[in-house]
Amino acid sequence: MYVDINVSRQDGNVMPTVAFTSALQRFLPVPATQVAGATVHEALTVVFASRPTLRGYILDDQGALRRHVNVFVNGELVHDRVRLTDPVGPDAEIYVFQALTGG
């Protein structure tokens, strides 16, 4: 699947974009969103503020990524799955994948 992620300019500032795999979009409407944030945690917090139900699909009760969720920043897998402190630049593309499991 190809997802077109465009960089947003709000008041002349470039902002990171958060996009979600279609597996998540089957459960919740989660279009790509431009957000403010300097880390993965900050960016996701902005998304969860407008879509609180989404948080439970992405994070566990302690705020860490769920076992079958991966997050990529500019095509690189995040390193900190617990606190989500990986930095994101103003033009970052953050992509959230929920792996499909089963047999």
C-alpha positions as CSV (number, residue, x, y, z in Angstrom):
1,M,0.0,0.0,0.0
2,Y,1.3,3.5,-0.8
3,V,0.6,6.3,1.5
4,D,1.2,9.9,0.3
5,I,2.4,11.9,3.3
6,N,2.7,15.6,2.6
7,V,4.5,18.0,4.8
8,S,2.3,20.7,6.3
9,R,3.2,24.3,6.7
10,Q,1.2,26.1,9.4
11,D,2.1,29.8,9.8
12,G,5.2,29.1,7.7
13,N,6.4,26.3,10.0
14,V,6.9,22.7,8.9
15,M,5.3,20.1,11.1
16,P,5.8,16.3,11.5
17,T,3.1,14.1,9.9
18,V,1.7,11.0,11.6
19,A,0.0,8.4,9.4
20,F,-1.5,5.0,10.3
21,T,-1.6,1.7,8.4
22,S,-4.9,0.6,6.9
23,A,-5.2,-2.2,9.5
24,L,-5.9,0.5,12.1
25,Q,-8.1,2.5,9.8
26,R,-10.5,-0.5,9.6
27,F,-11.4,0.2,13.3
28,L,-11.0,3.9,13.5
29,P,-10.9,6.8,11.1
30,V,-7.3,8.0,11.4
31,P,-6.3,10.1,8.4
32,A,-2.7,11.4,8.2
33,T,-2.3,14.3,10.5
34,Q,0.2,17.1,10.8
35,V,1.2,17.7,14.5
36,A,3.6,19.7,16.6
37,G,6.1,17.6,18.6
38,A,9.8,17.0,19.0
39,T,9.6,13.3,20.0
40,V,7.4,10.4,18.9
41,H,5.7,10.6,22.3
42,E,4.8,14.3,21.8
43,A,3.5,13.7,18.3
44,L,1.3,10.8,19.3
45,T,0.0,12.7,22.3
46,V,-1.4,15.3,20.0
47,V,-3.1,12.7,17.8
48,F,-4.5,10.9,20.9
49,A,-6.0,14.2,22.2
50,S,-8.3,14.3,19.2
51,R,-8.8,10.5,18.9
52,P,-8.5,9.1,22.5
53,T,-9.8,5.7,21.5
54,L,-6.8,5.2,19.2
55,R,-4.4,5.3,22.2
56,G,-5.5,1.8,23.3
57,Y,-4.7,0.3,19.9
58,I,-1.2,1.8,19.9
59,L,-0.1,1.9,23.6
60,D,-0.4,-0.4,26.5
61,D,-1.5,0.6,30.0
62,Q,2.1,1.9,30.8
63,G,2.3,4.0,27.7
64,A,4.7,1.8,25.8
65,L,4.1,0.5,22.3
66,R,1.9,-2.6,22.2
67,R,3.8,-5.8,21.2
68,H,2.4,-5.9,17.7
69,V,2.8,-2.2,16.9
70,N,5.8,-0.6,15.2
71,V,6.5,3.0,14.6
72,F,8.9,4.3,11.9
73,V,10.3,7.8,11.7
74,N,11.5,8.7,8.2
75,G,11.6,5.0,7.4
76,E,13.7,4.1,10.5
77,L,12.2,1.9,13.3
78,V,12.0,3.7,16.6
79,H,14.5,2.6,19.2
80,D,12.6,3.6,22.4
81,R,9.4,1.5,22.5
82,V,8.8,2.3,26.1
83,R,9.1,6.1,26.5
84,L,8.9,7.0,22.8
85,T,11.7,9.5,23.1
86,D,13.0,9.2,19.6
87,P,13.4,12.7,18.2
88,V,11.3,13.9,15.2
89,G,12.3,16.7,13.0
90,P,9.9,19.4,11.8
91,D,9.5,17.6,8.4
92,A,9.4,14.0,9.9
93,E,7.2,11.3,8.5
94,I,5.9,9.1,11.4
95,Y,4.2,5.9,10.3
96,V,2.4,3.7,12.8
97,F,1.9,0.0,11.8
98,Q,-0.2,-2.5,13.6
99,A,0.9,-6.0,12.6
100,L,-1.7,-8.5,11.7
101,T,-1.4,-11.7,13.7
102,G,-3.0,-15.1,13.5
103,G,-2.7,-18.2,11.5
